[in-house]
Amino acid sequence: MEARLDHLVGCVWFWVWALVGFGLALGTVSLGPLLTWPLGLLALWLASRETVRRSAFGLLTGAGGLCLFVAWLQQGGDSLDARPWLAFGLVFTLAGLVGHARRSD
């Protein structure tokens, strides 16, 4: 039972990190310090706790989620080529998921 609870807690923290990663990526490409500074400070605070830091691969998944969202928005080819966004999104998302799964073992 304790192993299942540890797994659940790790998954929750992974998705918290993913939201932070999504926000940091969004701040980096568009909003700048308005979003990057507060989320950067939050990430530093989260990283100071060992239990939470073990799920930090969620940052990659969150950044990949933003790339996948941009690829989806640009699928019509109006202004940006969606293929690089799709490629980076898939790589980042999968790297975060696989990294977290391997670390949790």
C-alpha positions as CSV (number, residue, x, y, z in Angstrom):
1,M,0.0,0.0,0.0
2,E,2.8,2.4,0.8
3,A,4.5,1.8,-2.6
4,R,1.2,2.7,-4.3
5,L,1.0,5.9,-2.3
6,D,4.6,6.8,-3.1
7,H,3.8,6.2,-6.8
8,L,0.7,8.4,-6.6
9,V,2.6,11.2,-4.9
10,G,5.4,11.0,-7.5
11,C,2.8,11.2,-10.3
12,V,1.2,14.3,-8.7
13,W,4.5,16.0,-8.4
14,F,5.4,15.1,-11.9
15,W,2.3,16.9,-13.2
16,V,3.0,19.9,-11.0
17,W,6.5,20.0,-12.6
18,A,4.9,19.7,-16.0
19,L,2.7,22.7,-15.4
20,V,5.7,24.7,-14.2
21,G,7.6,23.5,-17.3
22,F,4.8,24.5,-19.6
23,G,4.7,28.0,-18.0
24,L,8.4,28.4,-18.1
25,A,8.5,27.5,-21.8
26,L,5.6,29.9,-22.5
27,G,7.4,32.6,-20.6
28,T,10.6,31.9,-22.5
29,V,9.0,32.1,-26.0
30,S,6.4,34.9,-25.4
31,L,5.8,36.5,-22.1
32,G,9.4,36.9,-20.8
33,P,10.0,37.8,-17.2
34,L,6.4,38.3,-16.4
35,L,5.9,34.5,-16.2
36,T,9.5,33.3,-16.1
37,W,10.6,34.9,-12.9
38,P,7.7,33.7,-10.6
39,L,7.8,30.2,-12.1
40,G,11.5,30.1,-11.9
41,L,11.4,30.9,-8.2
42,L,8.7,28.3,-7.7
43,A,10.9,25.7,-9.5
44,L,13.8,26.6,-7.2
45,W,11.6,26.2,-4.2
46,L,10.3,22.8,-5.5
47,A,13.8,21.6,-6.3
48,S,14.8,22.3,-2.7
49,R,12.7,19.3,-1.5
50,E,14.1,15.8,-2.3
51,T,10.7,14.1,-2.7
52,V,9.5,16.8,-5.1
53,R,12.8,17.0,-7.0
54,R,12.7,13.4,-8.0
55,S,9.7,14.2,-10.3
56,A,11.5,17.1,-12.1
57,F,11.4,15.3,-15.4
58,G,8.0,16.8,-15.6
59,L,9.7,20.1,-16.7
60,L,10.6,18.4,-20.0
61,T,7.1,17.1,-20.5
62,G,5.6,20.5,-19.8
63,A,7.9,22.2,-22.3
64,G,7.0,19.4,-24.8
65,G,3.3,20.1,-24.2
66,L,3.8,23.7,-25.2
67,C,5.6,22.6,-28.4
68,L,2.8,20.2,-29.2
69,F,0.2,22.9,-28.6
70,V,2.0,25.3,-31.0
71,A,2.2,22.5,-33.6
72,W,-1.5,21.9,-33.2
73,L,-2.2,25.6,-33.6
74,Q,0.0,25.7,-36.8
75,Q,-1.3,22.6,-38.4
76,G,-2.8,24.6,-41.2
77,G,0.6,26.1,-42.1
78,D,-0.6,29.7,-41.8
79,S,2.6,31.2,-40.4
80,L,4.9,28.6,-38.8
81,D,5.8,25.2,-40.0
82,A,4.3,22.8,-37.5
83,R,6.8,19.9,-38.1
84,P,9.7,21.2,-36.0
85,W,7.3,22.1,-33.1
86,L,5.8,18.6,-33.4
87,A,9.2,16.9,-33.4
88,F,10.5,18.9,-30.4
89,G,7.2,18.4,-28.6
90,L,7.3,14.6,-29.1
91,V,11.0,14.4,-28.0
92,F,10.6,16.5,-24.9
93,T,7.3,14.9,-23.9
94,L,8.6,11.4,-24.3
95,A,11.9,12.2,-22.7
96,G,10.2,13.5,-19.6
97,L,7.8,10.6,-19.4
98,V,10.5,7.9,-19.9
99,G,12.9,9.7,-17.6
100,H,10.3,9.9,-14.8
101,A,9.3,6.2,-15.3
102,R,12.9,5.1,-15.2
103,R,13.7,7.2,-12.1
104,S,10.6,5.9,-10.3
105,D,11.7,2.2,-10.6
